[in-house]
Amino acid sequence: MKVSADLCIVPMGVGPSVSPYVREIKAIIESSGLDATMHPNGTNIDGELSDICALVERCEARLAELGVQRTFITLIFSTRRDKVQTMADKLAAVS
């Protein structure tokens, strides 16, 4: 099933700056081959639901490898069954 997702991953207990961890997550997302756009509070991703869920698992596993003991993840999905619609299509519809 094709979905648009909004993903936010926050490593907990790592101090006030999470930039090093976000860089790791960003690299994983960029290497995934999925259409993704980072924004100040997360990342929008277009793709198959199963691919996006697998990507989130890889991101969380990488944080665990880096010693993060607790991670807060929010994942919001948007689907359309009547037509294919990407993030860019949604933005164009309101421009």
C-alpha positions, 0 to 999 in steps of 0.5 A: 500500500502506498502511503505518505508518512511523517516521521519524527525520531527523538533519541532520549537521554543523550543531552540537549543536542541530538544532531549527531543522532539525527545525522545518522538517521538522515544517512539511513533515510537517504540511502533507503531509496525512498522519496524523503524530505527532511523538515525541522521537526522530522521527515516526510516520506513517500513509499510502500507502507512495509518499506517505511516501517522497515526503514523506521526499524533500521533507524531505531536499531542504529540508535541502539547501536550508538548506545541510545537506551530510549527512543520516542518515535511518532509516525503518521500515515496518509493514504489514498485509495482513489488515486496515487498522490505524492507529497508534491501533489498535496502541496501543489493542490494548495498552491 
